[in-house]
């Protein structure tokens, strides 16, 4: 009986050991997420190889990988006529060239963000592979920044191009020798460039990569660029030579106007109150041909005419403005006779109308005192206040300090226009026979927050 119990215990011990061992081969769940991107462990030809002219390149990584948008991410420099065929399987990426490669040339393949691991999706950012068909690797570089001239902001969809044909016609006709993307901060960088003279441009990253449309965003370097060991750093200011006209959206109002020939207008009043700093606006649905200002009368609350009220029509002939030095909390009437205006078809208003309104309180506004450090007044700076990408007000700066007793409350973006020709507006650039760079706008990084009934003082570093 004792022997039986000993044998039973031995069997139970072995069974327990067996199941414990089996449990140990199952990896524990959870743990830290893998945040490391794949690593290149081998390449054929090897990275930075010289005196090679491969038809097929194989890159091997330390884990299973996949490709995403490789055709739009991959940049081969110098550019080639036909993009290579890129594929992946397991841990390998293969690149097969369709074109013959140039002799004595350094090639770089920048994969952008197209290579990532299968399990966690960790991306190898801007992975580059380099080789040379000659006996040296070119190591010249060129870097700089790209800024939208009119706004001072960044557009990271643009690319910088280098042409080794320094004729002005190259950007219209030829494929660039090199091109590179810019990042979210507007910074660009070329590496492994061949030395010599180039012309440099900025364009959208479209199929043609040519300046074949004057409404495209565009920038150019005024003089040829010498790539060598002392290459300069540049800033490009991008412009549209001509603005593309926005298509007019078809609305219900547009459809109604085909049958409803009556002339109508809306006004700029805010729930029956008038802004102290702006004119009163009447917005018409059709262009106005004739205005009889004697039949547009601004009166006080007792219907006595008040002066000087200046009435004008904007360039589109659809907005009629009434300018007046408004005082706070004052009641007014605007009497609009039905024959005060006529549209291009000779049609007037269906009836006379009277707008009754009250001006706002001064306590609804704040005062501002802005001090500009390091501002160059010799460049004719104009301060622009922006809301919803629209210029609300432009103020020429004649000193390093701006004081306004009344200013609208709210949050405003600000930028400085350096008004070279002193005409008060931003002027675009031109390329061709007349090479003219655009006027420059500097974006002020911190928005201005104006608090109502408050003295708002801000120091601004430029």
MOWO-V153891 format. One record per residue. N is the residue number from 0. SS is DSSP state (@ for helix, = for strand, . for the rest). OMEGA is omega in radians with two decimals (NA if undefined). Layout:
BEGIN
n=N ss=SS omega=OMEGA
n=N ss=SS omega=OMEGA
END
This chain:
BEGIN
n=0 ss=. omega=3.11
n=1 ss=@ omega=3.11
n=2 ss=@ omega=-3.14
n=3 ss=@ omega=3.12
n=4 ss=@ omega=3.13
n=5 ss=@ omega=3.12
n=6 ss=@ omega=3.12
n=7 ss=@ omega=-3.14
n=8 ss=@ omega=3.14
n=9 ss=@ omega=3.13
n=10 ss=@ omega=3.14
n=11 ss=@ omega=3.12
n=12 ss=@ omega=3.13
n=13 ss=@ omega=3.12
n=14 ss=@ omega=3.13
n=15 ss=@ omega=3.14
n=16 ss=@ omega=-3.12
n=17 ss=@ omega=-3.11
n=18 ss=@ omega=3.09
n=19 ss=@ omega=3.12
n=20 ss=@ omega=3.13
n=21 ss=@ omega=-3.13
n=22 ss=@ omega=-3.07
n=23 ss=@ omega=-3.11
n=24 ss=. omega=3.10
n=25 ss=. omega=-3.11
n=26 ss=. omega=-3.13
n=27 ss=. omega=3.12
n=28 ss=. omega=3.11
n=29 ss=. omega=-3.10
n=30 ss=. omega=-3.12
n=31 ss=. omega=3.10
n=32 ss=. omega=3.07
n=33 ss=. omega=-3.11
n=34 ss=. omega=-3.10
n=35 ss=. omega=3.10
n=36 ss=. omega=3.08
n=37 ss=. omega=-3.13
n=38 ss=. omega=3.09
n=39 ss== omega=-3.14
n=40 ss== omega=3.08
n=41 ss== omega=3.11
n=42 ss== omega=3.06
n=43 ss== omega=-0.12
n=44 ss=. omega=-3.10
n=45 ss=. omega=3.12
n=46 ss=. omega=-3.13
n=47 ss=. omega=3.10
n=48 ss== omega=3.08
n=49 ss=. omega=3.13
n=50 ss=. omega=3.08
n=51 ss=. omega=3.07
n=52 ss=. omega=-2.96
n=53 ss=. omega=2.95
n=54 ss=. omega=-3.11
n=55 ss== omega=3.08
n=56 ss== omega=3.09
n=57 ss== omega=3.10
n=58 ss== omega=-3.10
n=59 ss== omega=-3.09
n=60 ss== omega=-3.06
n=61 ss=. omega=3.09
n=62 ss=. omega=-3.13
n=63 ss=. omega=-3.06
n=64 ss== omega=3.03
n=65 ss== omega=-3.14
n=66 ss== omega=3.06
n=67 ss=. omega=3.10
n=68 ss=. omega=-3.06
n=69 ss=@ omega=-3.13
n=70 ss=@ omega=3.12
n=71 ss=@ omega=-3.12
n=72 ss=@ omega=-2.99
n=73 ss=. omega=3.01
n=74 ss== omega=3.07
n=75 ss== omega=-3.13
n=76 ss== omega=-0.12
n=77 ss=. omega=-3.11
n=78 ss=. omega=3.11
n=79 ss=. omega=-3.04
n=80 ss=. omega=-3.11
n=81 ss=. omega=3.11
n=82 ss=. omega=3.12
n=83 ss=. omega=3.06
n=84 ss== omega=-3.10
n=85 ss== omega=-3.13
n=86 ss== omega=3.07
n=87 ss== omega=3.07
n=88 ss== omega=-3.12
n=89 ss=. omega=-3.09
n=90 ss=. omega=-3.01
n=91 ss== omega=2.94
n=92 ss== omega=3.11
n=93 ss== omega=3.12
n=94 ss== omega=-3.13
n=95 ss== omega=-3.11
n=96 ss=. omega=3.02
n=97 ss=. omega=-3.07
n=98 ss=. omega=2.95
n=99 ss=. omega=-3.12
n=100 ss=. omega=-3.13
n=101 ss=. omega=3.09
n=102 ss=. omega=3.05
n=103 ss=. omega=-3.08
n=104 ss=. omega=3.05
n=105 ss== omega=3.11
n=106 ss== omega=3.01
n=107 ss== omega=3.09
n=108 ss== omega=3.13
n=109 ss== omega=-3.05
n=110 ss=. omega=-3.13
n=111 ss=. omega=3.13
n=112 ss=. omega=-3.01
n=113 ss=. omega=-3.10
n=114 ss== omega=3.12
n=115 ss== omega=3.11
n=116 ss== omega=-3.03
n=117 ss=. omega=-2.98
n=118 ss=. omega=-3.01
n=119 ss=. omega=-3.13
n=120 ss=. omega=3.10
n=121 ss=. omega=-3.04
n=122 ss== omega=2.94
n=123 ss=. omega=-3.04
n=124 ss=. omega=3.07
n=125 ss=. omega=3.09
n=126 ss=. omega=-3.10
n=127 ss== omega=3.05
n=128 ss== omega=-3.00
n=129 ss== omega=2.97
n=130 ss== omega=-3.14
n=131 ss== omega=3.05
n=132 ss=. omega=3.07
n=133 ss=. omega=-3.06
n=134 ss=. omega=3.08
n=135 ss=. omega=3.03
n=136 ss=. omega=3.08
n=137 ss=. omega=-3.07
n=138 ss=. omega=3.10
n=139 ss== omega=-3.12
n=140 ss== omega=3.13
n=141 ss== omega=-3.09
n=142 ss== omega=3.14
n=143 ss== omega=-3.06
n=144 ss== omega=3.12
n=145 ss== omega=-3.08
n=146 ss== omega=3.02
n=147 ss== omega=-2.99
n=148 ss=. omega=-3.02
n=149 ss=. omega=-3.04
n=150 ss=. omega=-3.10
n=151 ss=. omega=-3.09
n=152 ss=. omega=-3.03
n=153 ss=. omega=2.99
n=154 ss=. omega=-3.03
n=155 ss=. omega=3.09
n=156 ss=. omega=-3.09
n=157 ss== omega=3.08
n=158 ss== omega=3.06
n=159 ss== omega=-3.07
n=160 ss== omega=3.04
n=161 ss== omega=3.07
n=162 ss== omega=3.05
n=163 ss=. omega=2.93
n=164 ss=. omega=-3.00
n=165 ss=. omega=3.04
n=166 ss=. omega=3.12
n=167 ss=. omega=-3.09
n=168 ss=. omega=-3.06
n=169 ss=@ omega=-3.09
n=170 ss=@ omega=3.11
n=171 ss=@ omega=-2.94
n=172 ss=@ omega=-2.91
n=173 ss=. omega=2.96
n=174 ss=. omega=3.14
n=175 ss=. omega=3.05
n=176 ss=. omega=3.10
n=177 ss== omega=2.91
n=178 ss== omega=3.13
n=179 ss== omega=3.12
n=180 ss== omega=2.96
n=181 ss== omega=-3.12
n=182 ss=. omega=-3.07
n=183 ss=. omega=3.09
n=184 ss=. omega=3.12
n=185 ss=. omega=-3.08
n=186 ss== omega=3.03
n=187 ss== omega=3.13
n=188 ss== omega=2.98
n=189 ss== omega=3.04
n=190 ss== omega=3.10
n=191 ss== omega=3.09
n=192 ss== omega=2.98
n=193 ss=. omega=-3.09
n=194 ss=. omega=3.11
n=195 ss== omega=-3.13
n=196 ss== omega=3.13
n=197 ss== omega=2.88
n=198 ss== omega=-3.02
n=199 ss== omega=-3.08
n=200 ss== omega=3.00
n=201 ss== omega=3.14
n=202 ss== omega=2.95
n=203 ss== omega=-3.13
n=204 ss=. omega=3.12
n=205 ss=. omega=-3.05
n=206 ss=. omega=-3.00
n=207 ss=. omega=-3.06
n=208 ss=. omega=3.11
n=209 ss=. omega=3.10
n=210 ss=. omega=-3.05
n=211 ss=. omega=-3.14
n=212 ss=. omega=-3.06
n=213 ss=. omega=3.03
n=214 ss=. omega=3.07
n=215 ss=. omega=2.94
n=216 ss=. omega=-2.98
n=217 ss== omega=3.00
n=218 ss== omega=-3.13
n=219 ss== omega=3.00
n=220 ss=. omega=-3.01
n=221 ss=. omega=-3.13
n=222 ss=. omega=3.08
n=223 ss=. omega=-3.10
n=224 ss== omega=3.07
n=225 ss== omega=3.09
n=226 ss== omega=3.06
n=227 ss=. omega=-3.10
n=228 ss=. omega=-3.14
n=229 ss=. omega=-3.10
n=230 ss=. omega=-3.11
n=231 ss=. omega=2.99
n=232 ss=. omega=-3.04
n=233 ss== omega=2.94
n=234 ss== omega=3.12
n=235 ss== omega=3.09
n=236 ss== omega=-2.98
n=237 ss== omega=-3.13
n=238 ss== omega=2.92
n=239 ss=. omega=3.13
n=240 ss=. omega=3.08
n=241 ss=. omega=3.13
n=242 ss=. omega=3.03
n=243 ss=. omega=-3.13
n=244 ss=. omega=3.13
n=245 ss=. omega=3.10
n=246 ss=. omega=3.14
n=247 ss=. omega=-3.11
n=248 ss=. omega=3.09
n=249 ss=. omega=-3.11
n=250 ss=. omega=3.11
n=251 ss=@ omega=-3.14
n=252 ss=@ omega=3.13
n=253 ss=@ omega=3.14
n=254 ss=@ omega=3.14
n=255 ss=@ omega=-3.05
n=256 ss=@ omega=3.12
n=257 ss=. omega=3.14
n=258 ss=. omega=-3.14
n=259 ss=. omega=-3.06
n=260 ss=. omega=-3.09
n=261 ss=. omega=3.10
n=262 ss== omega=-3.10
n=263 ss=. omega=3.08
n=264 ss== omega=2.98
n=265 ss== omega=-3.12
n=266 ss== omega=-3.06
n=267 ss=. omega=-3.14
n=268 ss=. omega=3.13
n=269 ss== omega=-3.09
n=270 ss=. omega=3.08
n=271 ss=. omega=3.10
n=272 ss== omega=-3.08
n=273 ss== omega=3.06
n=274 ss=. omega=-3.13
n=275 ss=. omega=-2.99
n=276 ss=. omega=-3.05
n=277 ss=. omega=3.02
n=278 ss=. omega=2.98
n=279 ss== omega=-3.09
n=280 ss== omega=2.96
n=281 ss== omega=-3.07
n=282 ss== omega=-3.09
n=283 ss== omega=3.14
n=284 ss=. omega=-3.13
n=285 ss=. omega=3.08
n=286 ss=. omega=-3.12
n=287 ss== omega=3.13
n=288 ss== omega=-3.02
n=289 ss== omega=3.07
n=290 ss== omega=3.03
n=291 ss=. omega=-3.03
n=292 ss=@ omega=3.12
n=293 ss=@ omega=-3.14
n=294 ss=@ omega=2.96
n=295 ss== omega=-2.97
n=296 ss== omega=3.06
n=297 ss== omega=-3.11
n=298 ss== omega=3.00
n=299 ss== omega=-3.07
n=300 ss=. omega=3.12
n=301 ss=. omega=3.11
n=302 ss=. omega=2.98
n=303 ss=. omega=-3.11
n=304 ss== omega=3.11
n=305 ss=. omega=-3.14
n=306 ss=. omega=0.05
n=307 ss=. omega=3.02
n=308 ss=. omega=-3.09
n=309 ss== omega=-3.10
n=310 ss== omega=-3.11
n=311 ss== omega=-3.13
n=312 ss== omega=-3.09
n=313 ss=. omega=-3.06
n=314 ss=. omega=3.11
n=315 ss=. omega=-3.13
n=316 ss=. omega=3.10
n=317 ss=. omega=-3.13
n=318 ss== omega=3.10
n=319 ss== omega=-3.08
n=320 ss== omega=3.06
n=321 ss== omega=-3.14
n=322 ss== omega=-3.13
n=323 ss=. omega=3.09
n=324 ss=. omega=-3.04
n=325 ss=. omega=2.99
n=326 ss=. omega=-3.04
n=327 ss=. omega=3.05
n=328 ss=. omega=3.12
n=329 ss=. omega=-3.13
n=330 ss== omega=3.13
n=331 ss== omega=2.97
n=332 ss== omega=2.98
n=333 ss== omega=-3.14
n=334 ss== omega=-3.12
n=335 ss== omega=3.10
n=336 ss=. omega=-3.06
n=337 ss=. omega=3.11
n=338 ss=. omega=3.13
n=339 ss=. omega=-3.12
n=340 ss== omega=3.03
n=341 ss== omega=3.08
n=342 ss== omega=-3.06
n=343 ss=. omega=3.09
n=344 ss=. omega=3.14
n=345 ss=. omega=-3.11
n=346 ss=. omega=3.11
n=347 ss=. omega=3.11
n=348 ss== omega=-3.10
n=349 ss=. omega=3.12
n=350 ss=. omega=3.06
n=351 ss=. omega=-3.10
n=352 ss== omega=3.06
n=353 ss== omega=3.09
n=354 ss== omega=3.08
n=355 ss== omega=-3.09
n=356 ss== omega=3.10
n=357 ss== omega=3.11
n=358 ss== omega=-3.10
n=359 ss=. omega=3.08
n=360 ss=. omega=3.07
n=361 ss=@ omega=3.14
n=362 ss=@ omega=3.07
n=363 ss=@ omega=-3.13
n=364 ss== omega=3.03
n=365 ss== omega=3.00
n=366 ss== omega=3.12
n=367 ss== omega=3.02
n=368 ss== omega=-3.07
n=369 ss== omega=3.10
n=370 ss== omega=-3.08
n=371 ss== omega=3.11
n=372 ss== omega=3.10
n=373 ss=. omega=3.11
n=374 ss=. omega=3.13
n=375 ss=. omega=-3.09
n=376 ss=@ omega=3.11
n=377 ss=@ omega=-3.12
n=378 ss=@ omega=3.09
n=379 ss=. omega=-3.09
n=380 ss== omega=3.03
n=381 ss== omega=3.11
n=382 ss== omega=3.13
n=383 ss== omega=3.04
n=384 ss== omega=-3.00
n=385 ss== omega=2.94
n=386 ss== omega=-3.12
n=387 ss=. omega=3.09
n=388 ss=. omega=3.13
n=389 ss== omega=3.12
n=390 ss== omega=3.14
n=391 ss== omega=-3.13
n=392 ss== omega=3.06
n=393 ss== omega=-3.08
n=394 ss== omega=3.04
n=395 ss== omega=-3.11
n=396 ss=. omega=3.10
n=397 ss=. omega=3.07
n=398 ss=. omega=-3.11
n=399 ss=. omega=-3.14
n=400 ss== omega=3.10
n=401 ss== omega=3.14
n=402 ss== omega=3.05
n=403 ss== omega=-3.12
n=404 ss== omega=3.14
n=405 ss== omega=3.07
n=406 ss== omega=-3.11
n=407 ss== omega=3.06
n=408 ss=. omega=-3.14
n=409 ss== omega=-3.13
n=410 ss== omega=-3.09
n=411 ss== omega=2.87
n=412 ss== omega=-3.14
n=413 ss== omega=3.03
n=414 ss== omega=-3.12
n=415 ss== omega=3.00
n=416 ss== omega=3.05
n=417 ss== omega=-2.93
n=418 ss=. omega=-3.02
n=419 ss=. omega=-3.07
n=420 ss=. omega=3.02
n=421 ss=. omega=3.12
n=422 ss=. omega=3.03
n=423 ss=. omega=3.14
n=424 ss=. omega=3.10
n=425 ss=. omega=3.11
n=426 ss=. omega=-3.09
n=427 ss=. omega=3.12
n=428 ss=. omega=3.12
n=429 ss== omega=3.13
n=430 ss=. omega=-3.10
n=431 ss=. omega=3.11
n=432 ss=. omega=3.07
n=433 ss=. omega=3.09
n=434 ss=. omega=-3.12
n=435 ss== omega=3.09
n=436 ss=. omega=3.13
n=437 ss=. omega=2.99
n=438 ss=. omega=-3.00
n=439 ss=. omega=3.05
n=440 ss== omega=3.12
n=441 ss== omega=-3.13
n=442 ss== omega=3.03
n=443 ss== omega=-2.91
n=444 ss== omega=-3.08
n=445 ss== omega=3.11
n=446 ss== omega=3.07
n=447 ss== omega=3.10
n=448 ss== omega=-3.10
n=449 ss== omega=-3.13
n=450 ss=. omega=-3.12
n=451 ss=. omega=3.10
n=452 ss=. omega=-3.05
n=453 ss=. omega=3.03
n=454 ss== omega=-3.07
n=455 ss== omega=-3.13
n=456 ss== omega=-3.06
n=457 ss== omega=2.98
n=458 ss== omega=-3.08
n=459 ss== omega=3.09
n=460 ss== omega=3.11
n=461 ss=. omega=NA
END
